[in-house]
Amino acid sequence: MRTIMSRAVRIFAYLVCLMSVGLAVRSQQVTEIEPGLFSTSELKASARITTQKRILIRSAESLSGSLRIDTAKGATASLTYRIQARSDDKKKGIDYIDLISVTVISVVDEIRIEMRAPNPAPWEADVEEGLVLANLTLPPGSALDIEAVAFDVTAKGPFRELVIPSSMGRLEISHVTDKLDVNTANQRVLLQNISGDISASTTNANLSARGLDCREQPAKLRNESGDIKIDSVRGELSVRNRYGRTEINGFTPTGTGSFVRSSSGPVLVEIAAMTDGRLVIVNEYEDIELRLPNNLSAALALTVDDDGTIDVSQARFMADVVEHNHLNLRLGQGTGSISASIRGKGNILVHGEPGD
């Protein structure tokens, strides 16, 4: 009996919490901040959090907006937000805002931030909008799951984990230590100071990353019809790109194998250092350019198609195999391994440091 009563009390408290949040939103004054754009004042919600709890952020598919996440010392998840609507009709704009709710709920193992709207949305697609502009502050080392497809996300850690399984918004993520898994489409991705299990993808936009530590397992970066640019990376990479430029600078390969695969886009790889490890670069219909330090110790295997050429300049090497479309050479002791091959029309260019 006590168990049933306590469960009933918890359910009642949960419903009261939802009702109070909904009433708080509707009691806010709505103003027209620019022609056709209506907004509440700044609203606030918070919940106590421990490091064992994950943060789940979920939005209705009909809602768009922005989500900025920062960290601060403490044991509270603090949310500030504005609900907005875009419409040529003021009454409609206010009505749309009344239909949108934001709740922050604490359960046993997670904090849930829900941004709700009717389905189907009452606003006319491509003409009207329902929006939430939110700022969330979390303790350092938090773990997040974000299911907000139409939101731009800016997240500055340190976070333990950050997962965005599907998005159509811009993503700017920094300082994640254990796991990053983000996927968007038609929008740019910017990553900085990421380590651990790393996976990121986009299409028709640029993917940029800086300061990757992927010595535990390969960082997986994917793009389609957009550029990939990576600066300062140590460990293993698994990069795939089509119809875009791939540029990797300051790369220190380690581990059993890094792979860079491209099609119909040039590839440039600058090696910072390499004492062991293996790097494989494969391209189709475009050039591969390798920039190598003077003190590199690696064996190189370079292969082009019949119409391609191999050009090695400013590098001291010992040639093992020299053929029309194939060149094997050693730099230093040859402890590392680098192979580069072109399938289709394309050339391989290898440059040592000037003055060597």
HELIX and SHEET records of a PDB file:
HELIX    1   1 ARG A    2  ARG A   26  1                                  25    
HELIX    2   2 LYS A   90  ASP A   98  1                                   9    
SHEET    1   A 4 VAL A  30  GLU A  34  0                                        
SHEET    2   A 4 LEU A  37  THR A  40 -1                                        
SHEET    3   A 4 THR A  76  ARG A  86 -1                                        
SHEET    4   A 4 LEU A  43  ARG A  48 -1                                        
SHEET    1   B10 VAL A  30  GLU A  34  0                                        
SHEET    2   B10 LEU A  37  THR A  40 -1                                        
SHEET    3   B10 THR A  76  ARG A  86 -1                                        
SHEET    4   B10 GLU A 129  LEU A 138 -1                                        
SHEET    5   B10 LEU A  63  THR A  71  1                                        
SHEET    6   B10 PHE A 151  SER A 167  1                                        
SHEET    7   B10 SER A 142  GLU A 147  1                                        
SHEET    8   B10 ARG A  54  SER A  59  1                                        
SHEET    9   B10 GLU A 110  ARG A 116  1                                        
SHEET   10   B10 SER A 101  SER A 106 -1                                        
SHEET    1   C10 VAL A  30  GLU A  34  0                                        
SHEET    2   C10 LEU A  37  THR A  40 -1                                        
SHEET    3   C10 THR A  76  ARG A  86 -1                                        
SHEET    4   C10 GLU A 129  LEU A 138 -1                                        
SHEET    5   C10 LEU A  63  THR A  71  1                                        
SHEET    6   C10 PHE A 151  SER A 167  1                                        
SHEET    7   C10 LEU A 171  THR A 184  1                                        
SHEET    8   C10 VAL A 189  SER A 195  1                                        
SHEET    9   C10 LEU A 207  GLU A 224  1                                        
SHEET   10   C10 ASP A 197  THR A 203  1                                        
SHEET    1   D15 VAL A  30  GLU A  34  0                                        
SHEET    2   D15 LEU A  37  THR A  40 -1                                        
SHEET    3   D15 THR A  76  ARG A  86 -1                                        
SHEET    4   D15 GLU A 129  LEU A 138 -1                                        
SHEET    5   D15 LEU A  63  THR A  71  1                                        
SHEET    6   D15 PHE A 151  SER A 167  1                                        
SHEET    7   D15 LEU A 171  THR A 184  1                                        
SHEET    8   D15 VAL A 189  SER A 195  1                                        
SHEET    9   D15 LEU A 207  GLU A 224  1                                        
SHEET   10   D15 ILE A 228  ARG A 242  1                                        
SHEET   11   D15 THR A 246  PRO A 253  1                                        
SHEET   12   D15 VAL A 267  ILE A 271  1                                        
SHEET   13   D15 ILE A 288  ARG A 291  1                                        
SHEET   14   D15 ILE A 348  HIS A 351  1                                        
SHEET   15   D15 ILE A 310  SER A 313  1                                        
SHEET    1   E16 VAL A  30  GLU A  34  0                                        
SHEET    2   E16 LEU A  37  THR A  40 -1                                        
SHEET    3   E16 THR A  76  ARG A  86 -1                                        
SHEET    4   E16 GLU A 129  LEU A 138 -1                                        
SHEET    5   E16 LEU A  63  THR A  71  1                                        
SHEET    6   E16 PHE A 151  SER A 167  1                                        
SHEET    7   E16 LEU A 171  THR A 184  1                                        
SHEET    8   E16 VAL A 189  SER A 195  1                                        
SHEET    9   E16 LEU A 207  GLU A 224  1                                        
SHEET   10   E16 ILE A 228  ARG A 242  1                                        
SHEET   11   E16 SER A 258  SER A 263  1                                        
SHEET   12   E16 ARG A 278  GLU A 284  1                                        
SHEET   13   E16 GLY A 336  ARG A 343  1                                        
SHEET   14   E16 ALA A 298  THR A 303  1                                        
SHEET   15   E16 HIS A 326  LEU A 331 -1                                        
SHEET   16   E16 MET A 318  VAL A 322 -1                                        
END                                                                             
